[in-house]
């Protein structure tokens, strides 16, 4: 069956001398894997550039029933980035987001809200000029609402503890062995106040930003066993002053 799809490239891996396998998060079927021909001609190189991490594509796909590997054709950009890959900082963030999503998303089913969130985020990152250093932290935190692990901040008060296991705030430590002390719990609340429109008003040192990243990644790993160890955060930690 042939379908017209929109997709977000997560990663591409070598399959053999003639083909790569590209993992794409699609608007209608969630995560899908596609066999993509490679070559050394100019046309092949230009085609390969469309499979950079977080590329937004439109394409025709041949969906094979009961198969994990599909084919595509007539691929074209749904969005042409201007700075996403040319800007080294934005490129590093794109690498982080694509690696995160590759590990965090396993569902092969439609999730329109999640697709729109990622699609919109990529477009914003490409055009953003202020607050770029906070983008990955904001993206990571709010991704939680689309994968079912967003912290519940309704009970937060100054001096409260945060239970990492159930994602809630409490006036004192719970029986969990995953309690964050009030000074760390406050970071979770602060992250909830961030949005892509106000990133520029949050000023953090490199150490503060890295601690936030480590904290929210720890929370994700507690709730998502597929996340594992990521390589890209170490690169991000060296970029921002």
C-alpha positions as a printed NumPy array, in Angstrom:
array([[ 0.   ,  0.   ,  0.   ],
       [ 1.309,  3.448, -0.945],
       [ 0.798,  6.43 ,  1.347],
       [ 1.781, 10.095,  1.445],
       [ 3.54 , 10.832,  4.734],
       [ 5.245, 13.608,  6.634],
       [ 8.254, 12.603,  8.677],
       [11.058, 13.734, 10.954],
       [14.411, 12.032, 10.387],
       [15.857, 10.66 , 13.624],
       [18.977,  8.892, 12.378],
       [20.539,  7.022,  9.483],
       [22.763,  3.955,  9.748],
       [24.751,  2.057,  7.146],
       [23.047, -1.16 ,  5.988],
       [25.33 , -2.336,  3.196],
       [27.386, -0.88 ,  0.342],
       [24.27 ,  0.156, -1.558],
       [21.732,  1.106,  1.096],
       [21.278,  2.848,  4.414],
       [18.469,  2.429,  6.903],
       [16.814,  5.664,  7.968],
       [14.572,  5.867, 11.029],
       [11.813,  8.423, 10.577],
       [ 9.099,  9.501, 12.984],
       [ 5.992,  9.854, 10.812],
       [ 2.718, 11.653, 11.264],
       [ 0.54 ,  8.601, 10.566],
       [ 2.469,  5.554, 11.76 ],
       [ 4.875,  6.759, 14.426],
       [ 8.401,  5.37 , 14.165],
       [ 9.226,  3.674, 10.858],
       [12.368,  2.315,  9.212],
       [13.129,  2.85 ,  5.526],
       [15.658,  1.373,  3.143],
       [17.344,  4.261,  1.323],
       [19.708,  3.848, -1.63 ],
       [23.071,  5.555, -1.43 ],
       [25.531,  6.494, -4.127],
       [28.465,  8.689, -5.077],
       [26.852, 10.875, -7.74 ],
       [26.032, 14.527, -7.117],
       [22.325, 13.71 , -7.147],
       [22.865, 10.948, -4.59 ],
       [24.813, 13.279, -2.313],
       [22.091, 15.912, -2.519],
       [19.505, 13.258, -1.731],
       [21.541, 12.093,  1.248],
       [21.575, 15.638,  2.653],
       [17.835, 15.344,  3.18 ],
       [18.445, 12.634,  5.759],
       [20.308, 14.785,  8.239],
       [18.986, 14.401, 11.814],
       [15.728, 16.336, 12.331],
       [15.166, 16.933,  8.619],
       [11.464, 17.483,  7.966],
       [10.31 , 15.524,  4.918],
       [ 7.285, 14.782,  2.785],
       [ 7.406, 11.551,  0.805],
       [ 5.554,  8.639, -0.726],
       [ 6.011,  5.347,  1.095],
       [ 5.368,  1.757,  0.179],
       [ 4.025,  0.203,  3.375],
       [ 4.656, -3.515,  3.52 ],
       [ 2.226, -5.4  ,  5.805],
       [ 3.902, -7.22 ,  8.704],
       [ 7.3  , -5.813,  7.71 ],
       [ 9.592, -3.557,  9.747],
       [11.526, -2.18 ,  6.773],
       [ 9.801, -0.116,  4.082],
       [10.744,  1.876,  1.005],
       [10.089,  5.486,  0.044],
       [10.29 ,  7.705, -3.012],
       [ 9.534, 11.231, -4.213],
       [10.958, 12.6  , -0.974],
       [11.166, 16.377, -0.633],
       [11.806, 18.831,  2.139],
       [ 8.779, 19.951,  4.115],
       [10.937, 22.721,  5.556],
       [14.22 , 24.216,  4.383],
       [16.491, 25.036,  7.342],
       [18.722, 28.101,  7.181],
       [20.828, 27.796, 10.33 ],
       [20.075, 24.389, 11.878],
       [23.12 , 22.685, 10.359],
       [25.273, 25.735,  9.59 ],
       [25.285, 27.008, 13.177],
       [27.536, 24.713, 15.28 ],
       [25.504, 25.313, 18.445],
       [22.168, 24.559, 16.804],
       [23.72 , 21.577, 15.054],
       [24.88 , 20.168, 18.4  ],
       [21.39 , 20.673, 19.825],
       [19.904, 18.9  , 16.806],
       [22.255, 15.969, 17.411],
       [21.132, 15.808, 21.036],
       [17.426, 15.977, 20.203],
       [17.712, 13.317, 17.492],
       [19.7  , 10.984, 19.767],
       [17.224, 11.538, 22.599],
       [14.229, 10.809, 20.369],
       [15.915,  7.762, 18.839],
       [16.15 ,  6.231, 22.313],
       [12.962,  7.587, 23.846],
       [10.477,  6.863, 21.048],
       [ 9.749,  3.24 , 20.257],
       [ 6.049,  3.406, 19.421],
       [ 5.042,  2.428, 15.905],
       [ 1.665,  4.073, 16.105],
       [ 0.227,  7.477, 15.385],
       [ 0.662, 10.277, 17.921],
       [-0.35 , 13.506, 16.239],
       [ 0.388, 15.709, 19.255],
       [ 3.934, 14.393, 19.634],
       [ 4.603, 14.752, 15.913],
       [ 3.409, 18.371, 15.946],
       [ 5.51 , 19.149, 19.013],
       [ 8.715, 17.872, 17.417],
       [ 7.943, 19.425, 14.029],
       [ 7.196, 22.828, 15.567],
       [10.268, 22.644, 17.802],
       [12.596, 21.998, 14.856],
       [11.212, 24.977, 12.957],
       [11.576, 27.207, 16.022],
       [15.153, 26.14 , 16.679],
       [16.142, 27.009, 13.122],
       [14.776, 30.569, 13.383],
       [15.611, 31.253, 17.04 ],
       [18.137, 33.978, 17.835],
       [17.762, 34.467, 21.62 ],
       [17.784, 31.827, 24.331],
       [19.244, 29.092, 22.118],
       [21.428, 27.825, 24.999],
       [18.273, 26.823, 26.909],
       [16.446, 25.193, 24.014],
       [17.458, 21.578, 24.691],
       [16.491, 21.79 , 28.376],
       [13.081, 23.244, 27.566],
       [12.479, 20.712, 24.787],
       [13.428, 17.798, 27.011],
       [11.235, 18.869, 29.913],
       [ 8.092, 19.499, 27.86 ],
       [ 8.572, 16.327, 25.836],
       [ 7.499, 14.571, 29.035],
       [ 3.882, 15.644, 28.559],
       [ 3.754, 13.821, 25.216],
       [ 5.302, 10.577, 26.446],
       [ 3.326, 10.411, 29.689],
       [ 5.955, 11.331, 32.279],
       [ 5.467, 15.063, 32.852],
       [ 5.987, 16.018, 36.526],
       [ 2.856, 17.134, 38.385],
       [ 3.591, 20.646, 39.666],
       [ 0.123, 21.445, 41.064],
       [ 1.191, 20.907, 44.685],
       [ 4.523, 22.699, 44.486],
       [ 5.436, 25.1  , 47.269],
       [ 8.755, 26.626, 48.264],
       [10.69 , 24.118, 50.37 ],
       [ 8.858, 21.032, 49.071],
       [10.594, 17.792, 48.111],
       [10.129, 16.048, 44.75 ],
       [ 9.494, 12.319, 44.453],
       [11.167, 11.241, 41.204],
       [ 9.282,  7.932, 41.141],
       [ 5.752,  9.334, 41.03 ],
       [ 6.627, 12.808, 39.726],
       [ 4.959, 14.75 , 42.548],
       [ 5.919, 17.333, 45.178],
       [ 5.585, 16.733, 48.93 ],
       [ 6.162, 18.726, 52.095],
       [ 8.544, 16.042, 53.376],
       [10.459, 13.061, 51.923],
       [ 8.282, 10.127, 50.878],
       [ 9.074,  6.445, 51.301],
       [10.715,  6.486, 47.879],
       [14.495,  6.358, 47.627],
       [14.31 ,  8.833, 44.742],
       [13.532, 12.054, 46.594],
       [15.035, 15.362, 45.491],
       [15.869, 17.836, 48.207],
       [14.023, 21.196, 48.103],
       [16.837, 23.028, 46.302],
       [16.789, 20.403, 43.519],
       [13.005, 20.142, 43.53 ],
       [12.855, 23.856, 42.829],
       [14.744, 23.226, 39.593],
       [11.948, 20.935, 38.389],
       [ 9.413, 23.665, 39.078],
       [11.588, 26.245, 37.325],
       [11.801, 24.049, 34.244],
       [ 8.008, 23.876, 34.121],
       [ 7.887, 27.678, 33.775],
       [10.094, 27.689, 30.688],
       [ 8.651, 27.868, 27.185],
       [10.146, 28.477, 23.77 ],
       [ 8.808, 32.042, 23.879],
       [10.542, 33.02 , 27.14 ],
       [13.865, 31.171, 26.972],
       [15.771, 34.416, 26.635],
       [14.761, 35.617, 30.12 ],
       [16.353, 32.627, 31.895],
       [20.012, 33.257, 32.652],
       [22.087, 30.313, 33.827],
       [25.77 , 29.591, 34.214],
       [27.23 , 26.612, 32.364],
       [27.297, 24.646, 35.628],
       [23.645, 25.421, 36.409],
       [22.51 , 24.486, 32.919],
       [24.464, 21.233, 32.974],
       [23.026, 20.318, 36.368],
       [19.522, 20.906, 35.006],
       [20.236, 18.686, 32.027],
       [21.607, 15.89 , 34.222],
       [18.63 , 16.151, 36.564],
       [15.939, 15.911, 33.914],
       [17.81 , 13.118, 32.094],
       [17.928, 11.173, 35.374],
       [14.174, 11.621, 35.677],
       [13.676, 10.337, 32.122],
       [15.874,  7.296, 32.688],
       [13.879,  6.415, 35.781],
       [10.683,  6.357, 33.723],
       [11.997,  5.166, 30.358],
       [14.262,  2.137, 30.378],
       [15.154,  2.566, 26.682],
       [16.883,  5.915, 27.159],
       [20.214,  4.53 , 28.295],
       [23.473,  6.452, 28.031],
       [23.549,  9.322, 25.54 ],
       [26.751, 10.641, 23.984],
       [25.569, 14.061, 22.818],
       [25.013, 15.698, 26.252],
       [28.775, 15.72 , 26.852],
       [29.198, 17.821, 23.704],
       [26.456, 20.248, 24.752],
       [28.013, 20.714, 28.164],
       [31.135, 22.17 , 26.583],
       [29.355, 24.671, 24.342],
       [27.619, 27.178, 26.545],
       [29.25 , 29.672, 28.881]])
